[in-house]
Amino acid sequence: MVAQPTHITMRQKKLTGQKMLLSSSFRFVILGFICVFGVLYVMQTSTLSAKSYEMNDLKQKAQLLEQDGKELDCQIAEQKSIKNIEEKIRLMDLVGVNDAEYVSLPSNVVAVR
């Protein structure tokens, strides 16, 4: 009997690798990976796009609220103005105090129960 060599040559390794790359199961697995990662990429991109639109909407709402706040501050300042208060006093027929008298208590007086 002739003994066959037990070691694999480089040519045999290369041919085995080429057969594996050309096999239909290997192609199917690679195609599956490409499809899965493609779907995940599209999902991630669409989610990111949706979040971007949502952020822009929230920024616009924040700007509108900030403008409303500034307008309210202006209205408050206008209502607190002396001119406006004097007009309201005149419309309500209130009388201003001319001679105010203040009561002063001695500093050591304390209320007792």
LINWOFEN-V630647 format. One line per field, one symbol per residue. ss: DSSP state (2 for helix, 1 for strand, 0 for the rest). burial: I if it has 24 or more other ideal C-beta (glycine too) atoms within 12 Angstrom, else O. Layout:
BEGIN
ss = ???
burial = ???
END
This chain:
BEGIN
ss = 00000000022222222222220222222222222222222222222222222222222222222222222222222220022222222220000000000000000000000
burial = OOOOOOOOOOOOOOOOOOOOOOOOOOOOOOOOOOOOOOOOOOOOOOOOOOOOOOOOOOOOOOOOOOOOOOOOOOOOOOOOOOOOOOOOOOOOOOOOOOOOOOOOOOOOOOOOO
END
